[in-house]
Amino acid sequence: MSLLVLGVNHRTAPVEVREKLTVDSERLPAALDALATQVASGVILSTCNRLEIYTLTEDVPDGLESVAKVREFVAEYSGVSPEELEPYLYHHLEGDCVRHLFRVASGLDSMVVGEWEILGQVRDAFAAASNPKGGSGHVKGPISRLFHQALRAGRRVHHGSQLESNMGDYRRRSVSHVGVRLAHRLLGDLSQKSVLLIGAGNAGQLAGRALAAAGAGRLVVANRTLERAETLAEELGGAAASIEMLAQVLGQSDVVICTTASPDYLLGPDQVREIMAGRSQRPLLMIDIAVPRDIDPEVGLLDGVSLYDIDGLSRTSDAASVGMEPEIARAEELAAQEADGFIEWWESLDTISAVATIREYAEEVRRAEVEKTLARLRNHLSSDGESPQDADLEDLAAHLDAMTGALVKKLMHHPTMYLKEDNDPARQQVIRDMFKMDGSGGRHGRR
């Protein structure tokens, strides 16, 4: 078997493609079950900036058949045609898959390098795939170990690469904080501005705290569940509003930050056009960090409206990493060390499999020869008219078993050491060819 990841991210696909592929938490169990029946059990990682599927392939070494199956699954589940998907997809096998996941979990593949939210998202995706109540519940073995070690790598990178100390508060490195930073850059002092925050989930909470830290003036939190809006507004020292009051509070706002990832647009051009007509040409800055997007892109064409979606934040996020090259380099080094450790274990499974297969083969030959010898002895004694005693034969069988067992161990010692020296696949194949084995290895390895 081989490890495989297939996906899209913010570097390979624009937001209008990524939002079609989003798998929210409510649909994730069904998606995992579908993946297990159509392809193989695996982990689905879906965030605002990526959709990635991690699984095991049967077709080694190139994995192309499995790549095609996973691509077909994504197309079928999302409703996006394979032809439309193809330009945006990437896939990695084996060590490349491992290194990719470890960089993802460490925040090194994120739009905001060093962001910490992704570690929790990786953990949640793995938990959903491992939980029988939420998804296939069959993710174990190599995939389970892969994600456990990726999470450990992410924690080590954040705490051991000085991302925390040298980047300031690393918990501020998120898309939500970049959105607030953009508002500050465009409008300057936010203390004199009225800000509407739509959404009180995790992204909304991060954005709200960033707004409070930036000294935002009048802050209103709007959410489908008013109680959640009230809870966050109380924490931030702002006011709460229901979604039904959106038009009213929007008309009084200078800045709008959307974070809900609603399946449908919350704000469309007609609604915003009507609101802008009553604002006396007062401009409106709208920042939509949700995927799927909360604001219809056509809103950005209206006079007086400046609209930025999550892809529009990329320049600001790049600027936020300037001067942190040493810390990022150290983080890359730590992530690579962790990945190399897993890869060494993963590749050793082939050697373990080959050794176990050869030993099983030798044991089968030995047992068969012992049985032949005992059968001949019984026949010989019977032909001489002697009646072999069961106790004597059992004693002889025990001696033969011990002698031949020791013989097999001695004969297999040097071939075993030869295979274990450097986990060389070429050596493993030589041994398989020599003993005429298919190298399945059963429970002992990954092939």
DOPA-311781 format. One record per residue (C-alpha): residue in one letter; x, y negated, z; chain; residue number from 1. Coordinates in pm, 1 decimal, m for minus. Last residue first. Layout:
! DOPA-311781
["a",[X,Y,Z],"A",NUM]
...
This chain:
! DOPA-311781
["r",[243.9,425.5,93.6],"A",447]
["r",[208.7,234.8,419.9],"A",446]
["g",[370.9,481.7,655.6],"A",445]
["h",[333.9,773.8,890.4],"A",444]
["r",[m38.8,833.3,862.0],"A",443]
["g",[m9.6,993.2,521.5],"A",442]
["g",[342.5,981.9,380.4],"A",441]
["s",[218.5,963.3,26.0],"A",440]
["g",[571.0,1009.8,m102.9],"A",439]
["d",[469.4,1204.5,m413.2],"A",438]
["m",[722.4,1476.0,m334.6],"A",437]
["k",[950.5,1678.0,m564.0],"A",436]
["f",[1223.5,1719.7,m299.0],"A",435]
["m",[1490.9,1549.9,m511.7],"A",434]
["d",[1240.6,1306.8,m660.7],"A",433]
["r",[1126.8,1197.4,m315.9],"A",432]
["i",[1485.5,1171.7,m197.6],"A",431]
["v",[1586.3,960.9,m498.0],"A",430]
["q",[1276.0,743.6,m449.6],"A",429]
["q",[1369.2,668.8,m89.6],"A",428]
["r",[1722.5,582.3,m196.4],"A",427]
["a",[1590.0,335.6,m453.3],"A",426]
["p",[1355.4,184.6,m193.7],"A",425]
["d",[1659.6,97.1,24.6],"A",424]
["n",[1561.4,87.1,392.1],"A",423]
["d",[1925.2,m3.3,470.6],"A",422]
["e",[2079.6,287.7,662.0],"A",421]
["k",[1754.5,466.3,742.6],"A",420]
["l",[1741.1,680.1,429.1],"A",419]
["y",[2099.9,808.2,459.1],"A",418]
["m",[2051.5,866.7,831.5],"A",417]
["t",[1755.4,1092.0,754.1],"A",416]
["p",[1941.6,1274.6,476.6],"A",415]
["h",[2231.2,1329.6,725.7],"A",414]
["h",[2015.2,1471.6,1004.8],"A",413]
["m",[1785.2,1689.1,794.7],"A",412]
["l",[2006.6,2000.6,789.8],"A",411]
["k",[2071.2,1976.3,1163.4],"A",410]
["k",[1703.4,1931.3,1245.1],"A",409]
["v",[1605.9,2214.1,1010.6],"A",408]
["l",[1857.5,2453.9,1170.3],"A",407]
["a",[1737.8,2368.4,1518.8],"A",406]
["g",[1384.7,2457.4,1414.4],"A",405]
["t",[1514.1,2775.6,1250.3],"A",404]
["m",[1673.4,2894.4,1572.4],"A",403]
["a",[1387.7,2792.1,1800.2],"A",402]
["d",[1124.0,2951.3,1578.4],"A",401]
["l",[1328.0,3268.2,1531.1],"A",400]
["h",[1373.1,3301.6,1908.1],"A",399]
["a",[1003.0,3243.1,1968.4],"A",398]
["a",[913.8,3492.7,1696.7],"A",397]
["l",[1142.1,3754.2,1854.3],"A",396]
["d",[973.0,3708.5,2191.2],"A",395]
["e",[632.5,3730.8,2028.7],"A",394]
["l",[742.2,4042.0,1842.7],"A",393]
["d",[862.8,4205.8,2163.2],"A",392]
["a",[542.7,4117.4,2343.9],"A",391]
["d",[333.0,4252.8,2060.0],"A",390]
["q",[515.0,4586.4,2071.7],"A",389]
["p",[595.4,4731.5,1733.1],"A",388]
["s",[472.3,5086.7,1686.3],"A",387]
["e",[740.0,5295.0,1519.5],"A",386]
["g",[659.4,5526.6,1234.2],"A",385]
["d",[947.2,5403.1,1025.5],"A",384]
["s",[698.0,5242.4,781.7],"A",383]
["s",[537.8,5055.3,1073.1],"A",382]
["l",[870.1,4915.6,1187.2],"A",381]
["h",[952.3,4790.5,839.1],"A",380]
["n",[605.8,4643.6,784.8],"A",379]
["r",[620.1,4456.0,1115.0],"A",378]
["l",[969.1,4328.4,1035.2],"A",377]
["r",[861.0,4216.1,687.6],"A",376]
["a",[570.6,4024.1,840.9],"A",375]
["l",[800.2,3863.8,1098.0],"A",374]
["t",[1040.4,3749.7,826.9],"A",373]
["k",[762.0,3614.9,608.7],"A",372]
["e",[612.7,3423.3,902.6],"A",371]
["v",[952.2,3273.6,982.6],"A",370]
["e",[995.0,3176.1,616.3],"A",369]
["a",[655.1,3005.1,605.6],"A",368]
["r",[728.3,2817.7,926.5],"A",367]
["r",[1060.7,2692.5,789.9],"A",366]
["v",[918.9,2581.7,454.6],"A",365]
["e",[636.1,2393.1,624.6],"A",364]
["e",[882.0,2233.5,866.5],"A",363]
["a",[1107.3,2122.7,582.1],"A",362]
["y",[811.6,1959.5,405.0],"A",361]
["e",[702.2,1789.3,725.8],"A",360]
["r",[1057.7,1663.7,775.3],"A",359]
["i",[1066.6,1530.3,419.9],"A",358]
["t",[733.0,1354.4,462.4],"A",357]
["a",[832.8,1204.5,796.5],"A",356]
["v",[1159.0,1070.9,654.7],"A",355]
["a",[983.1,921.8,351.1],"A",354]
["s",[709.5,762.1,562.8],"A",353]
["i",[956.3,617.6,813.1],"A",352]
["t",[1157.4,479.7,521.3],"A",351]
["d",[844.3,327.0,369.1],"A",350]
["l",[744.5,187.6,707.8],"A",349]
["s",[1080.1,9.5,732.4],"A",348]
["e",[957.9,m240.8,472.9],"A",347]
["w",[684.8,m362.7,706.2],"A",346]
["w",[915.6,m386.5,1007.7],"A",345]
["e",[1173.8,m589.6,816.2],"A",344]
["i",[895.2,m803.8,666.3],"A",343]
["f",[761.8,m880.1,1014.4],"A",342]
["g",[1099.1,m1000.3,1139.0],"A",341]
["d",[1162.3,m1196.2,820.3],"A",340]
["a",[832.7,m1379.6,870.7],"A",339]
["e",[928.7,m1486.0,1222.8],"A",338]
["q",[1264.8,m1614.6,1104.6],"A",337]
["a",[1103.6,m1794.6,809.6],"A",336]
["a",[857.7,m1973.5,1041.3],"A",335]
["l",[1146.7,m2084.5,1263.0],"A",334]
["e",[1347.1,m2217.3,969.0],"A",333]
["e",[1049.9,m2400.0,820.3],"A",332]
["a",[987.2,m2568.8,1156.5],"A",331]
["r",[1350.9,m2676.9,1173.2],"A",330]
["a",[1323.1,m2826.4,822.4],"A",329]
["i",[1001.6,m3005.3,922.5],"A",328]
["e",[1170.4,m3154.2,1227.8],"A",327]
["p",[1467.8,m3270.9,1022.1],"A",326]
["e",[1241.3,m3415.3,746.5],"A",325]
["m",[1026.9,m3621.3,983.0],"A",324]
["g",[1116.7,m3961.4,841.7],"A",323]
["v",[821.5,m3972.2,600.8],"A",322]
["s",[551.1,m3725.6,702.7],"A",321]
["a",[272.8,m3983.9,750.5],"A",320]
["a",[339.8,m4117.7,401.6],"A",319]
["d",[240.4,m3783.5,256.1],"A",318]
["s",[m85.7,m3794.6,454.2],"A",317]
["t",[m166.2,m4140.8,319.2],"A",316]
["r",[m105.2,m4024.8,m37.1],"A",315]
["s",[m320.8,m3715.1,21.8],"A",314]
["l",[m618.8,m3906.1,157.4],"A",313]
["g",[m791.1,m3931.5,m180.4],"A",312]
["d",[m814.9,m3553.0,m188.0],"A",311]
["i",[m1034.3,m3566.4,121.0],"A",310]
["d",[m1278.3,m3809.0,m40.7],"A",309]
["y",[m1235.3,m4184.7,m56.5],"A",308]
["l",[m1518.9,m4423.2,m141.4],"A",307]
["s",[m1492.0,m4802.8,m168.1],"A",306]
["v",[m1837.7,m4959.8,m202.4],"A",305]
["g",[m1896.6,m5324.3,m291.9],"A",304]
["d",[m2044.1,m5249.5,m631.0],"A",303]
["l",[m2150.1,m4886.5,m666.0],"A",302]
["l",[m1922.3,m4639.1,m846.5],"A",301]
["g",[m1811.3,m4470.7,m523.1],"A",300]
["v",[m2168.0,m4361.3,m459.1],"A",299]
["e",[m2137.7,m4146.8,m772.7],"A",298]
["p",[m1913.7,m3910.7,m573.8],"A",297]
["d",[m2220.8,m3798.6,m370.3],"A",296]
["i",[m2127.7,m3821.6,m3.8],"A",295]
["d",[m2118.7,m3526.7,238.2],"A",294]
["r",[m1854.4,m3331.3,47.0],"A",293]
["p",[m1829.4,m2954.1,78.6],"A",292]
["v",[m1569.8,m2999.3,224.6],"A",291]
["a",[m1591.6,m3302.0,454.7],"A",290]
["i",[m1327.9,m3575.9,475.6],"A",289]
["d",[m1557.0,m3842.0,326.4],"A",288]
["i",[m1425.6,m4192.2,390.1],"A",287]
["m",[m1662.7,m4477.2,306.3],"A",286]
["l",[m1554.4,m4842.4,318.8],"A",285]
["l",[m1843.0,m5088.8,276.8],"A",284]
["p",[m1814.1,m5442.9,146.0],"A",283]
["r",[m2045.8,m5725.4,265.1],"A",282]
["q",[m2220.5,m5853.4,m47.8],"A",281]
["s",[m2514.2,m5985.0,153.8],"A",280]
["r",[m2576.8,m5642.3,311.4],"A",279]
["g",[m2938.1,m5589.7,202.1],"A",278]
["a",[m2864.2,m5471.6,m149.5],"A",277]
["m",[m2595.6,m5240.5,m12.6],"A",276]
["i",[m2859.3,m5032.9,169.6],"A",275]
["e",[m3067.1,m4986.0,m143.9],"A",274]
["r",[m2758.8,m4885.2,m341.7],"A",273]
["v",[m2664.2,m4640.6,m62.2],"A",272]
["q",[m2992.8,m4450.6,m89.2],"A",271]
["d",[m2993.5,m4449.3,m468.0],"A",270]
["p",[m2629.7,m4342.5,m488.5],"A",269]
["g",[m2661.2,m4041.5,m255.2],"A",268]
["l",[m2578.6,m3982.8,109.7],"A",267]
["l",[m2619.8,m3656.8,299.3],"A",266]
["y",[m2513.5,m3448.8,0.7],"A",265]
["d",[m2610.4,m3082.4,34.0],"A",264]
["p",[m2428.2,m2786.1,192.8],"A",263]
["s",[m2333.5,m3016.3,483.4],"A",262]
["a",[m1959.8,m3038.2,543.4],"A",261]
["t",[m2026.7,m3256.4,853.5],"A",260]
["t",[m1724.3,m3490.5,862.3],"A",259]
["c",[m1826.8,m3826.7,717.0],"A",258]
["i",[m1644.9,m4148.7,812.0],"A",257]
["v",[m1831.4,m4472.5,745.3],"A",256]
["v",[m1669.9,m4814.9,785.3],"A",255]
["d",[m1822.2,m5163.8,790.1],"A",254]
["s",[m2150.3,m5052.3,941.8],"A",253]
["q",[m2482.5,m5234.7,1000.0],"A",252]
["g",[m2659.3,m5096.4,692.5],"A",251]
["l",[m2539.3,m4749.2,778.4],"A",250]
["v",[m2710.8,m4767.7,1118.5],"A",249]
["q",[m3054.3,m4816.0,959.4],"A",248]
["a",[m3007.6,m4574.3,670.3],"A",247]
["l",[m2881.9,m4298.7,902.7],"A",246]
["m",[m3165.8,m4318.3,1154.7],"A",245]
["e",[m3304.3,m3977.0,1048.4],"A",244]
["i",[m2956.8,m3833.0,1102.9],"A",243]
["s",[m2999.2,m3911.8,1472.1],"A",242]
["a",[m2805.3,m4185.5,1643.1],"A",241]
["a",[m2560.3,m4212.5,1931.5],"A",240]
["a",[m2379.0,m4513.4,2073.4],"A",239]
["g",[m2013.2,m4558.2,2164.7],"A",238]
["g",[m1787.8,m4523.2,2468.6],"A",237]
["l",[m1596.2,m4237.4,2313.4],"A",236]
["e",[m1697.1,m3968.9,2564.1],"A",235]
["e",[m2055.8,m4097.4,2572.1],"A",234]
["a",[m2067.9,m4097.2,2192.9],"A",233]
["l",[m1946.7,m3735.7,2185.7],"A",232]
["t",[m2221.0,m3616.2,2421.5],"A",231]
["e",[m2487.0,m3831.6,2255.3],"A",230]
["a",[m2403.3,m3698.0,1911.0],"A",229]
["r",[m2421.5,m3342.1,2043.8],"A",228]
["e",[m2765.2,m3414.4,2192.5],"A",227]
["l",[m2885.0,m3571.5,1867.4],"A",226]
["t",[m2838.2,m3249.6,1673.9],"A",225]
["r",[m2822.1,m3354.3,1309.3],"A",224]
["n",[m2544.2,m3595.5,1401.6],"A",223]
["a",[m2475.8,m3968.4,1403.9],"A",222]
["v",[m2203.7,m4126.3,1619.8],"A",221]
["v",[m2197.5,m4505.6,1635.4],"A",220]
["l",[m1885.4,m4704.8,1717.9],"A",219]
["r",[m1883.5,m5081.7,1768.0],"A",218]
["g",[m1521.3,m5191.1,1779.8],"A",217]
["a",[m1258.2,m4935.8,1683.9],"A",216]
["g",[m954.6,m4959.6,1911.1],"A",215]
["a",[m730.3,m4721.9,1719.6],"A",214]
["a",[m745.6,m4476.6,2011.9],"A",213]
["a",[m1125.2,m4482.1,1990.9],"A",212]
["l",[m1109.2,m4417.5,1617.6],"A",211]
["a",[m865.5,m4129.1,1669.4],"A",210]
["r",[m1096.0,m3984.1,1933.3],"A",209]
["g",[m1388.3,m4008.7,1694.2],"A",208]
["a",[m1193.0,m3852.8,1407.3],"A",207]
["l",[m1094.8,m3557.2,1623.0],"A",206]
["q",[m1449.8,m3515.4,1751.2],"A",205]
["g",[m1590.3,m3538.5,1398.8],"A",204]
["a",[m1349.6,m3273.2,1273.4],"A",203]
["n",[m1450.9,m3039.1,1557.6],"A",202]
["g",[m1822.1,m3104.1,1521.5],"A",201]
["a",[m1996.7,m3433.8,1594.9],"A",200]
["g",[m2078.8,m3540.4,1240.0],"A",199]
["i",[m2129.2,m3881.6,1081.5],"A",198]
["l",[m1907.7,m4149.0,1236.7],"A",197]
["l",[m2032.5,m4501.6,1173.7],"A",196]
["v",[m1783.3,m4780.5,1244.8],"A",195]
["s",[m1854.3,m5147.2,1309.5],"A",194]
["k",[m1541.4,m5355.4,1269.7],"A",193]
["q",[m1377.3,m5622.4,1486.7],"A",192]
["s",[m1165.9,m5374.1,1682.4],"A",191]
["l",[m1064.1,m5209.2,1357.3],"A",190]
["d",[m766.7,m5440.5,1300.7],"A",189]
["g",[m644.7,m5387.2,944.4],"A",188]
["l",[m905.4,m5302.4,685.7],"A",187]
["l",[m719.1,m5089.8,431.7],"A",186]
["r",[m441.1,m4955.6,654.2],"A",185]
["h",[m672.8,m4906.8,951.2],"A",184]
["a",[m924.6,m4718.2,739.6],"A",183]
["l",[m645.7,m4501.3,599.4],"A",182]
["r",[m519.6,m4422.8,950.5],"A",181]
["v",[m872.5,m4316.9,1045.9],"A",180]
["g",[m881.3,m4073.8,755.5],"A",179]
["v",[m532.4,m3949.1,843.1],"A",178]
["h",[m654.7,m3881.0,1196.4],"A",177]
["s",[m936.3,m3661.8,1065.0],"A",176]
["v",[m701.3,m3480.5,829.0],"A",175]
["s",[m490.1,m3382.3,1127.7],"A",174]
["r",[m161.2,m3471.0,1293.2],"A",173]
["r",[m289.1,m3629.8,1611.2],"A",172]
["r",[m233.2,m3305.2,1801.3],"A",171]
["y",[136.7,m3347.6,1724.7],"A",170]
["d",[151.8,m3635.5,1973.6],"A",169]
["g",[468.4,m3814.3,1865.1],"A",168]
["m",[636.2,m3646.1,1574.1],"A",167]
["n",[958.1,m3585.9,1765.9],"A",166]
["s",[802.9,m3425.2,2073.4],"A",165]
["e",[539.4,m3192.7,1932.8],"A",164]
["l",[698.9,m3109.3,1600.7],"A",163]
["q",[1006.8,m3038.5,1810.3],"A",162]
["s",[1054.7,m2707.1,1625.2],"A",161]
["g",[995.0,m2481.8,1925.0],"A",160]
["h",[644.3,m2562.5,2045.3],"A",159]
["h",[468.3,m2602.1,1713.8],"A",158]
["v",[680.9,m2340.8,1539.2],"A",157]
["r",[645.7,m2087.9,1821.0],"A",156]
["r",[268.4,m2122.0,1827.2],"A",155]
["g",[246.0,m2074.1,1451.8],"A",154]
["a",[481.6,m1776.5,1464.6],"A",153]
["r",[268.8,m1611.3,1732.2],"A",152]
["l",[m35.7,m1663.9,1513.6],"A",151]
["a",[149.0,m1510.2,1218.9],"A",150]
["q",[253.6,m1218.6,1440.8],"A",149]
["h",[m104.7,m1136.3,1535.4],"A",148]
["f",[m210.0,m1190.2,1175.2],"A",147]
["l",[38.3,m941.5,1030.1],"A",146]
["r",[m26.2,m689.3,1307.8],"A",145]
["s",[m396.0,m687.0,1223.2],"A",144]
["i",[m325.3,m660.5,852.4],"A",143]
["p",[m80.3,m373.4,913.1],"A",142]
["g",[m315.8,m165.6,1130.1],"A",141]
["k",[m656.4,m319.1,1192.9],"A",140]
["v",[m926.1,m511.3,1009.3],"A",139]
["h",[m1230.6,m285.2,1019.6],"A",138]
["g",[m1482.0,m507.2,1194.4],"A",137]
["s",[m1658.7,m571.1,863.7],"A",136]
["g",[m1795.7,m906.5,963.2],"A",135]
["g",[m1923.8,m1059.8,1284.0],"A",134]
["k",[m2052.8,m806.7,1534.4],"A",133]
["p",[m1771.6,m560.7,1450.5],"A",132]
["n",[m1518.5,m834.8,1535.9],"A",131]
["s",[m1181.9,m803.5,1362.1],"A",130]
["a",[m1271.7,m1008.6,1053.4],"A",129]
["a",[m1426.8,m1283.8,1265.8],"A",128]
["a",[m1126.8,m1284.8,1500.5],"A",127]
["f",[m884.8,m1316.0,1207.5],"A",126]
["a",[m1075.3,m1613.4,1064.8],"A",125]
["d",[m1094.5,m1774.4,1410.0],"A",124]
["r",[m719.2,m1736.4,1467.1],"A",123]
["v",[m639.9,m1879.4,1123.7],"A",122]
["q",[m870.2,m2174.4,1196.4],"A",121]
["g",[m708.8,m2227.2,1535.5],"A",120]
["l",[m365.7,m2241.0,1376.7],"A",119]
["i",[m500.9,m2467.2,1102.3],"A",118]
["e",[m597.0,m2736.6,1352.8],"A",117]
["w",[m231.5,m2799.7,1448.1],"A",116]
["e",[m115.2,m3028.3,1170.5],"A",115]
["g",[257.2,m3000.5,1101.7],"A",114]
["v",[238.2,m3122.1,744.2],"A",113]
["v",[m88.7,m3302.6,676.8],"A",112]
["m",[m202.3,m3147.8,348.1],"A",111]
["s",[m117.3,m2814.9,505.6],"A",110]
["d",[139.8,m2557.8,392.3],"A",109]
["l",[368.6,m2619.5,689.7],"A",108]
["g",[89.7,m2604.0,946.8],"A",107]
["s",[252.1,m2307.0,1122.1],"A",106]
["a",[m35.9,m2072.9,1037.4],"A",105]
["v",[2.3,m2162.8,668.5],"A",104]
["r",[380.1,m2112.3,675.6],"A",103]
["f",[334.4,m1768.9,837.7],"A",102]
["l",[67.5,m1682.8,582.0],"A",101]
["h",[292.9,m1772.3,287.9],"A",100]
["r",[594.9,m1585.0,424.5],"A",99]
["v",[388.6,m1268.9,466.0],"A",98]
["c",[234.4,m1290.0,118.2],"A",97]
["d",[577.9,m1351.8,m35.9],"A",96]
["g",[709.4,m1048.5,152.2],"A",95]
["e",[441.4,m822.7,4.0],"A",94]
["l",[239.0,m987.8,m271.2],"A",93]
["h",[136.5,m1346.7,m339.5],"A",92]
["h",[m157.8,m1480.7,m537.8],"A",91]
["y",[m252.5,m1815.3,m685.5],"A",90]
["l",[m582.0,m1936.8,m827.0],"A",89]
["y",[m654.9,m2277.7,m978.8],"A",88]
["p",[m633.8,m2209.2,m1352.3],"A",87]
["e",[m831.4,m1881.6,m1315.8],"A",86]
["l",[m1137.4,m2012.4,m1134.7],"A",85]
["e",[m1325.2,m2148.6,m1435.3],"A",84]
["e",[m1259.7,m1833.2,m1636.2],"A",83]
["p",[m1356.7,m1613.8,m1341.1],"A",82]
["s",[m1694.7,m1791.4,m1330.2],"A",81]
["v",[m1798.1,m1973.9,m1012.7],"A",80]
["g",[m2100.0,m1817.7,m841.6],"A",79]
["s",[m1915.9,m1816.0,m510.6],"A",78]
["y",[m1961.8,m1446.0,m426.9],"A",77]
["e",[m1922.3,m1321.9,m782.3],"A",76]
["a",[m1619.9,m1536.6,m859.8],"A",75]
["v",[m1449.1,m1456.2,m530.2],"A",74]
["f",[m1515.5,m1082.9,m577.7],"A",73]
["e",[m1388.7,m1093.6,m936.4],"A",72]
["r",[m1065.4,m1256.2,m818.8],"A",71]
["v",[m1032.3,m989.7,m548.7],"A",70]
["k",[m1075.0,m716.5,m810.9],"A",69]
["a",[m828.3,m878.2,m1054.0],"A",68]
["v",[m566.3,m912.4,m781.6],"A",67]
["s",[m628.0,m548.6,m689.4],"A",66]
["e",[m550.7,m437.8,m1044.2],"A",65]
["l",[m249.9,m666.1,m1058.1],"A",64]
["g",[m90.4,m521.0,m744.5],"A",63]
["d",[254.3,m518.4,m906.7],"A",62]
["p",[406.0,m224.4,m713.8],"A",61]
["v",[169.7,m72.4,m627.6],"A",60]
["d",[m200.3,m24.3,m685.8],"A",59]
["e",[m356.1,40.4,m344.6],"A",58]
["t",[m376.8,m318.8,m229.5],"A",57]
["l",[m414.2,m444.7,126.4],"A",56]
["t",[m603.4,m765.4,211.9],"A",55]
["y",[m575.3,m1138.2,273.0],"A",54]
["i",[m828.8,m1370.1,110.4],"A",53]
["e",[m757.9,m1742.0,97.1],"A",52]
["l",[m987.7,m2042.4,57.7],"A",51]
["r",[m813.2,m2371.1,116.9],"A",50]
["n",[m826.4,m2741.4,202.7],"A",49]
["c",[m1149.9,m2785.9,396.6],"A",48]
["t",[m1099.9,m2443.3,551.3],"A",47]
["s",[m1184.6,m2082.8,456.2],"A",46]
["l",[m959.5,m1795.0,562.0],"A",45]
["i",[m1114.2,m1460.1,468.0],"A",44]
["v",[m944.8,m1159.7,630.6],"A",43]
["g",[m946.2,m809.7,486.4],"A",42]
["s",[m1132.6,m487.0,432.9],"A",41]
["a",[m1110.0,m362.5,76.8],"A",40]
["v",[m1252.5,m453.2,m265.2],"A",39]
["q",[m1628.3,m430.7,m315.1],"A",38]
["t",[m1746.2,m277.1,10.5],"A",37]
["a",[m1503.2,m450.9,243.9],"A",36]
["l",[m1534.6,m784.3,60.1],"A",35]
["a",[m1913.8,m772.8,88.1],"A",34]
["d",[m1890.2,m711.8,462.4],"A",33]
["l",[m1646.9,m1000.2,498.7],"A",32]
["a",[m1875.2,m1231.3,298.3],"A",31]
["a",[m2174.4,m1131.5,511.7],"A",30]
["p",[m1981.6,m1209.5,829.8],"A",29]
["l",[m1856.3,m1543.9,684.2],"A",28]
["r",[m2194.4,m1685.7,583.7],"A",27]
["e",[m2266.1,m1857.2,915.6],"A",26]
["s",[m1904.4,m1963.5,965.7],"A",25]
["d",[m1888.6,m2143.0,632.0],"A",24]
["v",[m1742.1,m1989.9,316.0],"A",23]
["t",[m1625.4,m2270.8,87.7],"A",22]
["l",[m1568.7,m2174.0,m274.9],"A",21]
["k",[m1782.2,m2442.6,m438.6],"A",20]
["e",[m1619.7,m2706.6,m216.0],"A",19]
["r",[m1277.9,m2604.1,m344.8],"A",18]
["v",[m1365.2,m2679.7,m706.7],"A",17]
["e",[m1492.7,m3036.6,m655.2],"A",16]
["v",[m1213.6,m3083.5,m399.8],"A",15]
["p",[m945.3,m3040.3,m662.4],"A",14]
["a",[m757.3,m2709.3,m696.2],"A",13]
["t",[m389.8,m2604.8,m684.9],"A",12]
["r",[m237.3,m2834.7,m423.4],"A",11]
["h",[m545.5,m2855.9,m201.7],"A",10]
["n",[m569.8,m2477.4,m185.4],"A",9]
["v",[m680.7,m2175.0,m386.0],"A",8]
["g",[m660.1,m1808.9,m298.6],"A",7]
["l",[m524.2,m1457.9,m328.2],"A",6]
["v",[m320.5,m1285.4,m58.1],"A",5]
["l",[m190.0,m932.3,m95.9],"A",4]
["l",[m2.2,m684.0,122.8],"A",3]
["s",[100.4,m362.6,m50.8],"A",2]
["m",[0.0,0.0,0.0],"A",1]
